[in-house]
Amino acid sequence: MVHPLVPPVIELAGPVAESLGLEVVGAVFHTNQHPPVLRVDIRNLAQDTSLEDCERMSRSLEPILDASELLPDAYVLEISSPGISRNLVTDREFISFKGFPVMVFTSEPFAGQTQWLGQLIRRDETAVYLSQKGRPIAIPRNLVTKVHLDERRGS
């Protein structure tokens, strides 16, 4: 379940990231820690995300968050990069990772399987398309629960 502060934090962080050539890819508010930790995940659109990118984002976002008073109590702001092992969600991600090895999970068996490995071809309104050893497969999108990069297999 998403903490209610996450959507407004992402709304504030998006333009800050964009001004730095970065993109916000997610956020999590860990309230079970003292003080709580707000983690914002970013990605550099032009190159691998660096520690410097995280530092720049932290320095730029912190005063804006403080001024917004979304988080009235003490908290720790953590900026990180999710790395390559993650779910593909946006159209941009499906375009960016075309040709990469992915795992597709389905809610019920399709052609006898609930997990599919292959090279990502594309996604449209009806299906997620993979190539398995040169053979294209269209997995109905309404059955797909998750698509993530398969880091175990090199691209």
VMD Tcl script that builds the backbone (N, CA, C; Angstrom):
set m [mol new atoms 465]
animate dup $m
set s [atomselect $m all]
$s set {name element resname resid chain x y z} {
  {N N MET 1 A 0.839 -1.185 0.000}
  {CA C MET 1 A 0.000 0.000 0.000}
  {C C MET 1 A 0.888 1.253 0.000}
  {N N VAL 2 A 0.530 2.198 -0.826}
  {CA C VAL 2 A 1.304 3.433 -0.951}
  {C C VAL 2 A 0.914 4.392 0.169}
  {N N HIS 3 A 1.922 4.938 0.834}
  {CA C HIS 3 A 1.671 5.929 1.885}
  {C C HIS 3 A 1.033 7.164 1.243}
  {N N PRO 4 A 0.045 7.800 1.914}
  {CA C PRO 4 A -0.638 8.949 1.307}
  {C C PRO 4 A 0.279 10.133 0.972}
  {N N LEU 5 A 1.453 10.215 1.587}
  {CA C LEU 5 A 2.369 11.316 1.270}
  {C C LEU 5 A 3.140 11.097 -0.030}
  {N N VAL 6 A 3.193 9.856 -0.507}
  {CA C VAL 6 A 4.022 9.566 -1.687}
  {C C VAL 6 A 3.559 10.318 -2.937}
  {N N PRO 7 A 2.257 10.291 -3.316}
  {CA C PRO 7 A 1.870 11.029 -4.540}
  {C C PRO 7 A 2.204 12.515 -4.511}
  {N N PRO 8 A 1.916 13.261 -3.407}
  {CA C PRO 8 A 2.303 14.683 -3.433}
  {C C PRO 8 A 3.823 14.894 -3.433}
  {N N VAL 9 A 4.569 13.975 -2.818}
  {CA C VAL 9 A 6.032 14.077 -2.853}
  {C C VAL 9 A 6.515 13.904 -4.292}
  {N N ILE 10 A 5.976 12.911 -4.998}
  {CA C ILE 10 A 6.367 12.692 -6.392}
  {C C ILE 10 A 5.986 13.904 -7.245}
  {N N GLU 11 A 4.835 14.493 -6.955}
  {CA C GLU 11 A 4.399 15.683 -7.693}
  {C C GLU 11 A 5.375 16.847 -7.499}
  {N N LEU 12 A 5.876 17.008 -6.286}
  {CA C LEU 12 A 6.867 18.058 -6.020}
  {C C LEU 12 A 8.236 17.710 -6.618}
  {N N ALA 13 A 8.610 16.435 -6.520}
  {CA C ALA 13 A 9.951 16.016 -6.942}
  {C C ALA 13 A 10.113 15.967 -8.460}
  {N N GLY 14 A 9.029 15.703 -9.183}
  {CA C GLY 14 A 9.109 15.567 -10.647}
  {C C GLY 14 A 9.742 16.758 -11.346}
  {N N PRO 15 A 9.216 17.976 -11.139}
  {CA C PRO 15 A 9.807 19.143 -11.800}
  {C C PRO 15 A 11.246 19.426 -11.353}
  {N N VAL 16 A 11.551 19.136 -10.086}
  {CA C VAL 16 A 12.923 19.328 -9.595}
  {C C VAL 16 A 13.858 18.402 -10.360}
  {N N ALA 17 A 13.475 17.138 -10.461}
  {CA C ALA 17 A 14.293 16.156 -11.186}
  {C C ALA 17 A 14.458 16.576 -12.643}
  {N N GLU 18 A 13.358 16.967 -13.265}
  {CA C GLU 18 A 13.392 17.352 -14.680}
  {C C GLU 18 A 14.366 18.501 -14.918}
  {N N SER 19 A 14.387 19.473 -14.001}
  {CA C SER 19 A 15.291 20.619 -14.152}
  {C C SER 19 A 16.760 20.199 -14.058}
  {N N LEU 20 A 17.010 19.013 -13.478}
  {CA C LEU 20 A 18.374 18.507 -13.337}
  {C C LEU 20 A 18.712 17.437 -14.376}
  {N N GLY 21 A 17.809 17.212 -15.339}
  {CA C GLY 21 A 18.033 16.171 -16.342}
  {C C GLY 21 A 17.806 14.778 -15.782}
  {N N LEU 22 A 16.965 14.690 -14.747}
  {CA C LEU 22 A 16.689 13.415 -14.090}
  {C C LEU 22 A 15.199 13.109 -14.198}
  {N N GLU 23 A 14.840 11.906 -13.778}
  {CA C GLU 23 A 13.449 11.496 -13.766}
  {C C GLU 23 A 13.171 10.787 -12.446}
  {N N VAL 24 A 12.036 11.094 -11.829}
  {CA C VAL 24 A 11.616 10.383 -10.621}
  {C C VAL 24 A 10.941 9.091 -11.069}
  {N N VAL 25 A 11.429 7.969 -10.559}
  {CA C VAL 25 A 10.847 6.671 -10.942}
  {C C VAL 25 A 10.061 6.027 -9.809}
  {N N GLY 26 A 10.063 6.649 -8.636}
  {CA C GLY 26 A 9.279 6.116 -7.532}
  {C C GLY 26 A 9.662 6.758 -6.221}
  {N N ALA 27 A 8.856 6.480 -5.204}
  {CA C ALA 27 A 9.139 6.975 -3.862}
  {C C ALA 27 A 8.491 6.045 -2.852}
  {N N VAL 28 A 9.111 5.955 -1.684}
  {CA C VAL 28 A 8.607 5.134 -0.590}
  {C C VAL 28 A 8.820 5.911 0.697}
  {N N PHE 29 A 7.834 5.860 1.589}
  {CA C PHE 29 A 7.972 6.509 2.893}
  {C C PHE 29 A 7.989 5.406 3.942}
  {N N HIS 30 A 9.146 5.198 4.565}
  {CA C HIS 30 A 9.326 4.154 5.582}
  {C C HIS 30 A 9.015 4.745 6.951}
  {N N THR 31 A 7.789 4.549 7.421}
  {CA C THR 31 A 7.367 5.135 8.698}
  {C C THR 31 A 7.764 4.275 9.898}
  {N N ASN 32 A 8.262 3.057 9.638}
  {CA C ASN 32 A 8.652 2.169 10.738}
  {C C ASN 32 A 10.050 2.481 11.273}
  {N N GLN 33 A 10.696 3.488 10.725}
  {CA C GLN 33 A 12.030 3.881 11.193}
  {C C GLN 33 A 11.922 5.220 11.918}
  {N N HIS 34 A 12.878 5.483 12.821}
  {CA C HIS 34 A 12.847 6.731 13.593}
  {C C HIS 34 A 14.159 7.465 13.433}
  {N N PRO 35 A 14.182 8.655 12.833}
  {CA C PRO 35 A 13.031 9.266 12.169}
  {C C PRO 35 A 12.660 8.501 10.893}
  {N N PRO 36 A 11.429 8.723 10.395}
  {CA C PRO 36 A 11.023 8.027 9.171}
  {C C PRO 36 A 11.919 8.416 7.988}
  {N N VAL 37 A 12.023 7.510 7.016}
  {CA C VAL 37 A 12.879 7.728 5.851}
  {C C VAL 37 A 12.006 7.873 4.608}
  {N N LEU 38 A 12.186 8.979 3.917}
  {CA C LEU 38 A 11.535 9.199 2.629}
  {C C LEU 38 A 12.572 8.906 1.556}
  {N N ARG 39 A 12.365 7.831 0.788}
  {CA C ARG 39 A 13.297 7.487 -0.279}
  {C C ARG 39 A 12.668 7.840 -1.623}
  {N N VAL 40 A 13.381 8.614 -2.404}
  {CA C VAL 40 A 12.952 8.984 -3.748}
  {C C VAL 40 A 13.955 8.375 -4.720}
  {N N ASP 41 A 13.439 7.562 -5.643}
  {CA C ASP 41 A 14.293 6.918 -6.642}
  {C C ASP 41 A 14.305 7.755 -7.913}
  {N N ILE 42 A 15.505 7.988 -8.427}
  {CA C ILE 42 A 15.672 8.802 -9.634}
  {C C ILE 42 A 16.464 8.036 -10.686}
  {N N ARG 43 A 16.409 8.553 -11.900}
  {CA C ARG 43 A 17.200 7.991 -12.994}
  {C C ARG 43 A 17.699 9.147 -13.846}
  {N N ASN 44 A 18.967 9.067 -14.250}
  {CA C ASN 44 A 19.538 10.043 -15.175}
  {C C ASN 44 A 19.102 9.622 -16.571}
  {N N LEU 45 A 18.528 10.553 -17.327}
  {CA C LEU 45 A 17.997 10.219 -18.649}
  {C C LEU 45 A 19.080 10.079 -19.714}
  {N N ALA 46 A 20.269 10.620 -19.448}
  {CA C ALA 46 A 21.319 10.640 -20.468}
  {C C ALA 46 A 22.422 9.616 -20.236}
  {N N GLN 47 A 22.578 9.158 -18.994}
  {CA C GLN 47 A 23.690 8.244 -18.682}
  {C C GLN 47 A 23.348 7.485 -17.410}
  {N N ASP 48 A 24.253 6.626 -16.960}
  {CA C ASP 48 A 24.038 5.914 -15.703}
  {C C ASP 48 A 23.883 6.926 -14.569}
  {N N THR 49 A 22.963 6.646 -13.669}
  {CA C THR 49 A 22.732 7.530 -12.534}
  {C C THR 49 A 23.921 7.448 -11.584}
  {N N SER 50 A 24.440 8.616 -11.218}
  {CA C SER 50 A 25.642 8.667 -10.376}
  {C C SER 50 A 25.301 9.135 -8.966}
  {N N LEU 51 A 26.262 8.967 -8.084}
  {CA C LEU 51 A 26.127 9.484 -6.724}
  {C C LEU 51 A 25.945 11.004 -6.767}
  {N N GLU 52 A 26.649 11.665 -7.684}
  {CA C GLU 52 A 26.513 13.119 -7.838}
  {C C GLU 52 A 25.078 13.502 -8.208}
  {N N ASP 53 A 24.418 12.692 -9.075}
  {CA C ASP 53 A 23.017 12.961 -9.428}
  {C C ASP 53 A 22.144 12.895 -8.176}
  {N N CYS 54 A 22.379 11.887 -7.345}
  {CA C CYS 54 A 21.603 11.729 -6.108}
  {C C CYS 54 A 21.836 12.913 -5.173}
  {N N GLU 55 A 23.081 13.350 -5.069}
  {CA C GLU 55 A 23.404 14.493 -4.210}
  {C C GLU 55 A 22.750 15.783 -4.720}
  {N N ARG 56 A 22.814 16.005 -6.041}
  {CA C ARG 56 A 22.206 17.203 -6.622}
  {C C ARG 56 A 20.698 17.210 -6.370}
  {N N MET 57 A 20.076 16.050 -6.555}
  {CA C MET 57 A 18.631 15.945 -6.337}
  {C C MET 57 A 18.298 16.192 -4.869}
  {N N SER 58 A 19.082 15.635 -3.970}
  {CA C SER 58 A 18.841 15.815 -2.538}
  {C C SER 58 A 18.937 17.291 -2.158}
  {N N ARG 59 A 20.013 17.951 -2.600}
  {CA C ARG 59 A 20.199 19.377 -2.280}
  {C C ARG 59 A 19.076 20.238 -2.853}
  {N N SER 60 A 18.564 19.880 -4.027}
  {CA C SER 60 A 17.516 20.678 -4.663}
  {C C SER 60 A 16.125 20.384 -4.089}
  {N N LEU 61 A 15.869 19.132 -3.748}
  {CA C LEU 61 A 14.534 18.743 -3.297}
  {C C LEU 61 A 14.280 19.059 -1.824}
  {N N GLU 62 A 15.293 18.913 -0.988}
  {CA C GLU 62 A 15.089 19.076 0.457}
  {C C GLU 62 A 14.463 20.420 0.837}
  {N N PRO 63 A 14.980 21.565 0.344}
  {CA C PRO 63 A 14.342 22.834 0.742}
  {C C PRO 63 A 12.899 22.957 0.252}
  {N N ILE 64 A 12.596 22.365 -0.892}
  {CA C ILE 64 A 11.234 22.423 -1.430}
  {C C ILE 64 A 10.295 21.585 -0.569}
  {N N LEU 65 A 10.751 20.397 -0.176}
  {CA C LEU 65 A 9.939 19.561 0.713}
  {C C LEU 65 A 9.714 20.249 2.055}
  {N N ASP 66 A 10.777 20.842 2.609}
  {CA C ASP 66 A 10.655 21.532 3.894}
  {C C ASP 66 A 9.663 22.696 3.798}
  {N N ALA 67 A 9.738 23.454 2.718}
  {CA C ALA 67 A 8.841 24.601 2.539}
  {C C ALA 67 A 7.389 24.153 2.331}
  {N N SER 68 A 7.194 22.983 1.767}
  {CA C SER 68 A 5.836 22.497 1.485}
  {C C SER 68 A 5.089 22.090 2.753}
  {N N GLU 69 A 5.833 21.785 3.805}
  {CA C GLU 69 A 5.269 21.328 5.073}
  {C C GLU 69 A 4.459 20.037 4.931}
  {N N LEU 70 A 4.734 19.266 3.886}
  {CA C LEU 70 A 4.111 17.935 3.748}
  {C C LEU 70 A 4.544 17.022 4.881}
  {N N LEU 71 A 5.796 17.190 5.291}
  {CA C LEU 71 A 6.374 16.361 6.346}
  {C C LEU 71 A 6.712 17.274 7.526}
  {N N PRO 72 A 5.755 17.497 8.429}
  {CA C PRO 72 A 5.981 18.463 9.508}
  {C C PRO 72 A 6.972 17.984 10.562}
  {N N ASP 73 A 7.142 16.680 10.704}
  {CA C ASP 73 A 8.050 16.151 11.713}
  {C C ASP 73 A 9.393 15.802 11.076}
  {N N ALA 74 A 10.358 15.462 11.924}
  {CA C ALA 74 A 11.692 15.092 11.441}
  {C C ALA 74 A 11.602 13.868 10.528}
  {N N TYR 75 A 12.411 13.874 9.476}
  {CA C TYR 75 A 12.492 12.749 8.544}
  {C C TYR 75 A 13.870 12.764 7.912}
  {N N VAL 76 A 14.221 11.648 7.294}
  {CA C VAL 76 A 15.480 11.548 6.560}
  {C C VAL 76 A 15.125 11.431 5.082}
  {N N LEU 77 A 15.707 12.286 4.257}
  {CA C LEU 77 A 15.515 12.208 2.812}
  {C C LEU 77 A 16.638 11.375 2.225}
  {N N GLU 78 A 16.266 10.345 1.504}
  {CA C GLU 78 A 17.253 9.466 0.859}
  {C C GLU 78 A 16.948 9.467 -0.634}
  {N N ILE 79 A 17.925 9.807 -1.446}
  {CA C ILE 79 A 17.776 9.785 -2.899}
  {C C ILE 79 A 18.609 8.619 -3.411}
  {N N SER 80 A 18.003 7.779 -4.235}
  {CA C SER 80 A 18.746 6.633 -4.748}
  {C C SER 80 A 18.317 6.332 -6.172}
  {N N SER 81 A 19.014 5.400 -6.761}
  {CA C SER 81 A 18.693 4.929 -8.103}
  {C C SER 81 A 18.236 3.481 -7.972}
  {N N PRO 82 A 17.136 3.118 -8.620}
  {CA C PRO 82 A 16.629 1.756 -8.467}
  {C C PRO 82 A 17.480 0.705 -9.163}
  {N N GLY 83 A 18.423 1.130 -9.984}
  {CA C GLY 83 A 19.246 0.159 -10.699}
  {C C GLY 83 A 18.471 -0.485 -11.831}
  {N N ILE 84 A 19.085 -1.460 -12.463}
  {CA C ILE 84 A 18.486 -2.046 -13.648}
  {C C ILE 84 A 17.489 -3.156 -13.338}
  {N N SER 85 A 17.538 -3.716 -12.128}
  {CA C SER 85 A 16.644 -4.810 -11.769}
  {C C SER 85 A 15.336 -4.249 -11.244}
  {N N ARG 86 A 14.401 -3.979 -12.172}
  {CA C ARG 86 A 13.136 -3.420 -11.712}
  {C C ARG 86 A 12.034 -3.662 -12.738}
  {N N ASN 87 A 10.841 -3.408 -12.276}
  {CA C ASN 87 A 9.676 -3.600 -13.129}
  {C C ASN 87 A 9.611 -2.513 -14.195}
  {N N LEU 88 A 9.148 -2.898 -15.368}
  {CA C LEU 88 A 8.882 -1.939 -16.430}
  {C C LEU 88 A 7.410 -1.560 -16.313}
  {N N VAL 89 A 7.145 -0.262 -16.305}
  {CA C VAL 89 A 5.778 0.203 -16.113}
  {C C VAL 89 A 5.358 1.167 -17.214}
  {N N THR 90 A 6.177 2.184 -17.459}
  {CA C THR 90 A 5.783 3.250 -18.381}
  {C C THR 90 A 6.080 2.872 -19.831}
  {N N ASP 91 A 5.369 3.539 -20.740}
  {CA C ASP 91 A 5.624 3.323 -22.165}
  {C C ASP 91 A 7.082 3.629 -22.490}
  {N N ARG 92 A 7.618 4.693 -21.877}
  {CA C ARG 92 A 9.016 5.071 -22.119}
  {C C ARG 92 A 9.960 3.922 -21.750}
  {N N GLU 93 A 9.691 3.252 -20.612}
  {CA C GLU 93 A 10.542 2.132 -20.194}
  {C C GLU 93 A 10.455 0.980 -21.186}
  {N N PHE 94 A 9.261 0.700 -21.678}
  {CA C PHE 94 A 9.117 -0.391 -22.646}
  {C C PHE 94 A 9.857 -0.062 -23.951}
  {N N ILE 95 A 9.897 1.214 -24.308}
  {CA C ILE 95 A 10.641 1.618 -25.511}
  {C C ILE 95 A 12.143 1.576 -25.232}
  {N N SER 96 A 12.562 2.101 -24.075}
  {CA C SER 96 A 13.985 2.168 -23.724}
  {C C SER 96 A 14.625 0.793 -23.615}
  {N N PHE 97 A 13.875 -0.193 -23.146}
  {CA C PHE 97 A 14.439 -1.513 -22.891}
  {C C PHE 97 A 14.077 -2.539 -23.968}
  {N N LYS 98 A 13.689 -2.052 -25.152}
  {CA C LYS 98 A 13.448 -2.946 -26.283}
  {C C LYS 98 A 14.738 -3.731 -26.560}
  {N N GLY 99 A 14.593 -5.060 -26.708}
  {CA C GLY 99 A 15.746 -5.907 -26.984}
  {C C GLY 99 A 16.418 -6.453 -25.733}
  {N N PHE 100 A 16.039 -5.948 -24.558}
  {CA C PHE 100 A 16.621 -6.429 -23.299}
  {C C PHE 100 A 15.913 -7.707 -22.852}
  {N N PRO 101 A 16.623 -8.564 -22.110}
  {CA C PRO 101 A 15.972 -9.757 -21.567}
  {C C PRO 101 A 15.017 -9.370 -20.437}
  {N N VAL 102 A 13.799 -9.901 -20.507}
  {CA C VAL 102 A 12.791 -9.613 -19.484}
  {C C VAL 102 A 12.114 -10.905 -19.028}
  {N N MET 103 A 11.486 -10.806 -17.866}
  {CA C MET 103 A 10.606 -11.845 -17.353}
  {C C MET 103 A 9.215 -11.251 -17.309}
  {N N VAL 104 A 8.255 -11.980 -17.865}
  {CA C VAL 104 A 6.857 -11.555 -17.836}
  {C C VAL 104 A 6.091 -12.545 -16.973}
  {N N PHE 105 A 5.322 -12.013 -16.036}
  {CA C PHE 105 A 4.510 -12.844 -15.141}
  {C C PHE 105 A 3.042 -12.627 -15.482}
  {N N THR 106 A 2.260 -13.718 -15.511}
  {CA C THR 106 A 0.837 -13.612 -15.811}
  {C C THR 106 A 0.007 -14.060 -14.617}
  {N N SER 107 A -1.220 -13.534 -14.542}
  {CA C SER 107 A -2.120 -13.840 -13.429}
  {C C SER 107 A -2.673 -15.251 -13.510}
  {N N GLU 108 A -2.731 -15.785 -14.714}
  {CA C GLU 108 A -3.172 -17.161 -14.926}
  {C C GLU 108 A -2.360 -17.721 -16.082}
  {N N PRO 109 A -2.313 -19.044 -16.209}
  {CA C PRO 109 A -1.485 -19.609 -17.285}
  {C C PRO 109 A -1.922 -19.144 -18.677}
  {N N PHE 110 A -0.938 -18.813 -19.481}
  {CA C PHE 110 A -1.144 -18.517 -20.901}
  {C C PHE 110 A -0.265 -19.512 -21.645}
  {N N ALA 111 A -0.862 -20.292 -22.524}
  {CA C ALA 111 A -0.145 -21.357 -23.241}
  {C C ALA 111 A 0.609 -22.248 -22.241}
  {N N GLY 112 A -0.027 -22.469 -21.073}
  {CA C GLY 112 A 0.537 -23.387 -20.092}
  {C C GLY 112 A 1.584 -22.816 -19.153}
  {N N GLN 113 A 1.872 -21.508 -19.234}
  {CA C GLN 113 A 2.916 -20.913 -18.395}
  {C C GLN 113 A 2.407 -19.652 -17.701}
  {N N THR 114 A 3.000 -19.349 -16.529}
  {CA C THR 114 A 2.720 -18.079 -15.855}
  {C C THR 114 A 3.959 -17.193 -15.808}
  {N N GLN 115 A 5.098 -17.705 -16.279}
  {CA C GLN 115 A 6.335 -16.923 -16.364}
  {C C GLN 115 A 6.936 -17.121 -17.749}
  {N N TRP 116 A 7.327 -16.011 -18.344}
  {CA C TRP 116 A 7.900 -16.050 -19.689}
  {C C TRP 116 A 9.228 -15.314 -19.684}
  {N N LEU 117 A 10.249 -15.891 -20.278}
  {CA C LEU 117 A 11.548 -15.247 -20.456}
  {C C LEU 117 A 11.752 -14.979 -21.937}
  {N N GLY 118 A 12.297 -13.826 -22.252}
  {CA C GLY 118 A 12.595 -13.529 -23.653}
  {C C GLY 118 A 13.107 -12.116 -23.806}
  {N N GLN 119 A 13.425 -11.750 -25.054}
  {CA C GLN 119 A 13.859 -10.389 -25.370}
  {C C GLN 119 A 12.594 -9.563 -25.613}
  {N N LEU 120 A 12.541 -8.394 -24.988}
  {CA C LEU 120 A 11.390 -7.516 -25.151}
  {C C LEU 120 A 11.353 -6.959 -26.573}
  {N N ILE 121 A 10.212 -7.127 -27.216}
  {CA C ILE 121 A 10.017 -6.532 -28.542}
  {C C ILE 121 A 9.268 -5.209 -28.387}
  {N N ARG 122 A 8.097 -5.264 -27.745}
  {CA C ARG 122 A 7.310 -4.041 -27.508}
  {C C ARG 122 A 6.088 -4.386 -26.663}
  {N N ARG 123 A 5.344 -3.326 -26.325}
  {CA C ARG 123 A 4.057 -3.479 -25.645}
  {C C ARG 123 A 3.071 -2.566 -26.345}
  {N N ASP 124 A 1.864 -3.039 -26.539}
  {CA C ASP 124 A 0.802 -2.168 -27.040}
  {C C ASP 124 A -0.438 -2.371 -26.163}
  {N N GLU 125 A -1.586 -1.885 -26.618}
  {CA C GLU 125 A -2.801 -1.964 -25.811}
  {C C GLU 125 A -3.252 -3.404 -25.574}
  {N N THR 126 A -2.879 -4.322 -26.462}
  {CA C THR 126 A -3.401 -5.680 -26.378}
  {C C THR 126 A -2.432 -6.710 -25.828}
  {N N ALA 127 A -1.123 -6.493 -25.979}
  {CA C ALA 127 A -0.171 -7.548 -25.606}
  {C C ALA 127 A 1.209 -7.001 -25.280}
  {N N VAL 128 A 1.997 -7.861 -24.624}
  {CA C VAL 128 A 3.430 -7.652 -24.443}
  {C C VAL 128 A 4.086 -8.658 -25.379}
  {N N TYR 129 A 4.987 -8.191 -26.227}
  {CA C TYR 129 A 5.600 -9.030 -27.250}
  {C C TYR 129 A 7.038 -9.358 -26.875}
  {N N LEU 130 A 7.352 -10.648 -26.890}
  {CA C LEU 130 A 8.696 -11.133 -26.598}
  {C C LEU 130 A 9.226 -11.925 -27.772}
  {N N SER 131 A 10.534 -12.036 -27.832}
  {CA C SER 131 A 11.184 -12.932 -28.778}
  {C C SER 131 A 11.876 -14.015 -27.957}
  {N N GLN 132 A 11.534 -15.264 -28.237}
  {CA C GLN 132 A 12.212 -16.397 -27.604}
  {C C GLN 132 A 12.937 -17.149 -28.710}
  {N N LYS 133 A 14.275 -17.032 -28.690}
  {CA C LYS 133 A 15.117 -17.673 -29.705}
  {C C LYS 133 A 14.625 -17.338 -31.109}
  {N N GLY 134 A 14.303 -16.051 -31.310}
  {CA C GLY 134 A 13.879 -15.577 -32.623}
  {C C GLY 134 A 12.412 -15.781 -32.928}
  {N N ARG 135 A 11.685 -16.436 -32.044}
  {CA C ARG 135 A 10.262 -16.696 -32.266}
  {C C ARG 135 A 9.435 -15.687 -31.473}
  {N N PRO 136 A 8.615 -14.864 -32.170}
  {CA C PRO 136 A 7.822 -13.851 -31.450}
  {C C PRO 136 A 6.643 -14.484 -30.701}
  {N N ILE 137 A 6.372 -13.947 -29.508}
  {CA C ILE 137 A 5.260 -14.404 -28.681}
  {C C ILE 137 A 4.498 -13.171 -28.219}
  {N N ALA 138 A 3.176 -13.210 -28.341}
  {CA C ALA 138 A 2.322 -12.113 -27.870}
  {C C ALA 138 A 1.557 -12.597 -26.647}
  {N N ILE 139 A 1.879 -12.019 -25.499}
  {CA C ILE 139 A 1.213 -12.394 -24.248}
  {C C ILE 139 A 0.117 -11.364 -23.990}
  {N N PRO 140 A -1.148 -11.808 -23.897}
  {CA C PRO 140 A -2.246 -10.848 -23.708}
  {C C PRO 140 A -2.004 -9.941 -22.501}
  {N N ARG 141 A -2.123 -8.647 -22.741}
  {CA C ARG 141 A -1.802 -7.661 -21.703}
  {C C ARG 141 A -2.715 -7.780 -20.481}
  {N N ASN 142 A -3.984 -8.204 -20.686}
  {CA C ASN 142 A -4.890 -8.317 -19.545}
  {C C ASN 142 A -4.476 -9.429 -18.582}
  {N N LEU 143 A -3.592 -10.336 -19.007}
  {CA C LEU 143 A -3.093 -11.396 -18.138}
  {C C LEU 143 A -1.778 -11.010 -17.457}
  {N N VAL 144 A -1.086 -10.004 -17.996}
  {CA C VAL 144 A 0.245 -9.636 -17.497}
  {C C VAL 144 A 0.125 -8.903 -16.163}
  {N N THR 145 A 0.822 -9.438 -15.136}
  {CA C THR 145 A 0.826 -8.785 -13.828}
  {C C THR 145 A 2.112 -8.005 -13.592}
  {N N LYS 146 A 3.212 -8.445 -14.233}
  {CA C LYS 146 A 4.496 -7.776 -13.996}
  {C C LYS 146 A 5.450 -8.101 -15.138}
  {N N VAL 147 A 6.232 -7.096 -15.525}
  {CA C VAL 147 A 7.318 -7.287 -16.488}
  {C C VAL 147 A 8.546 -6.655 -15.848}
  {N N HIS 148 A 9.618 -7.456 -15.700}
  {CA C HIS 148 A 10.828 -6.839 -15.166}
  {C C HIS 148 A 12.054 -7.317 -15.920}
  {N N LEU 149 A 13.061 -6.453 -15.885}
  {CA C LEU 149 A 14.323 -6.766 -16.556}
  {C C LEU 149 A 14.922 -7.983 -15.893}
  {N N ASP 150 A 15.469 -8.890 -16.702}
  {CA C ASP 150 A 16.077 -10.117 -16.193}
  {C C ASP 150 A 17.579 -9.927 -16.188}
  {N N GLU 151 A 18.101 -9.504 -15.028}
  {CA C GLU 151 A 19.526 -9.189 -14.911}
  {C C GLU 151 A 20.401 -10.430 -14.960}
  {N N ARG 152 A 19.822 -11.605 -14.786}
  {CA C ARG 152 A 20.629 -12.842 -14.786}
  {C C ARG 152 A 21.121 -13.176 -16.182}
  {N N ARG 153 A 20.418 -12.680 -17.186}
  {CA C ARG 153 A 20.804 -12.951 -18.574}
  {C C ARG 153 A 21.311 -11.674 -19.179}
  {N N GLY 154 A 22.529 -11.655 -19.635}
  {CA C GLY 154 A 23.105 -10.447 -20.240}
  {C C GLY 154 A 22.375 -10.093 -21.506}
  {N N SER 155 A 22.365 -8.815 -21.856}
  {CA C SER 155 A 21.670 -8.401 -23.079}
  {C C SER 155 A 22.551 -8.587 -24.288}
}
mol reanalyze $m
mol bondsrecalc $m
mol representation Tube
mol addrep $m
